[in-house]
Amino acid sequence: MFEKLELMEQKYEEISERLSDPNVVNDNKLYTQLMRDFKNMTPIIEKYREYKKASESFDEAKALLDGGGLDKDFKEMVQAEFEESKESIETITDELKILLLPKDPNDDKNVIIEIRGGAGGEEASLFANSLYRMYTMYAEARGWKQEILNANPTELGGFKEISFSIEGDGAYSRLKYESGVHRVQRVPETESQGRIHTSTVTVAVLVEADEVELEINPTDLKIDYFRASGAGGQHINKTESAVRITHLPTGVVVECQDERSQHKNKDKAMKILRSRLYEALQEEQDAKIASERRMQVGSGDRSERIRTYNYPQGRLTDHRIGLTIYRLEDMLNGNLDEVFDALATADQAAKLANQEA
């Protein structure tokens, strides 16, 4: 590990020098790539330099203790330095192991989130809206941009389904654990008897793939135009602005009717289609390499029940890692970092265990 770190530090210094070269600065593509590499390496190199400093202190203290001839007070001070350095080395070594874990190449990318009401009828649709609000509030707090790509609203203010993009630094790294079945337990707004109902909503988090990463052959597409339908909107049913795209080789179908413009709906539908096909490609690759499969904490499987939101108890429970938080309202208002941090930590621990096995 430390030989690898030494080589990485040399490369880091080389990149640092190249970033001040006018020829590199004027080459926008090269400069952007080097800056990305420099940024990714910085936390590792900083931690490695901490390790080297602790090792020097440890070696110096050990040499003094081994040499003997120290007076009592000075020996106690050196002994304390020895113990502190030893503890620091152990801690930093563990931190370096985590930092050196292979990084998910999609972590810095934008995402498309698809939310669909499952079991529970109108109550599931209303909770789909609650989850949409939760994720967009989280995005807003981080200064990320979000845009609705397609929505199928209900008369009572819910969503049968909604697709939206979130653009921001590290969006996928934070939101990638959200794919799966989200269960809600509460007294529905539509229920007069006051009984607690259980409903489900399915969430899928897709990497937003661009045209360079995934080229789609136009001859593989069947595109239909039709009149939009749904709750609200004066333009509904007046023009054939809605778009349905079918990818013939895979059978994947995407519809978009959120915009008045047929052209804009087509662009948004293509964005969703590209991301769905990219996800399918990734799943195929992951299945071939067992050690590289998706998050050990269980993200990615849309059929897996991952979380319960219990309103009467004010409780959020993530079933993959056994995490329970009694601040449900706070979570639903987008304050999700505690949950995401716990999922990321569990994922890292599982990867470390897998690597050391």
Helices and strands as residue ranges (DSSP letters): H 2-18, H 22-25, H 28-67, H 72-99, E 111-117, H 122-141, E 145-153, E 159-167, H 171-175, G 176-178, E 180-186, E 197-207, G 218-220, E 221-226, E 242-247, E 252-256, H 262-288, G 290-292, E 305-310, E 315-318, E 323-325, H 328-332, H 337-356
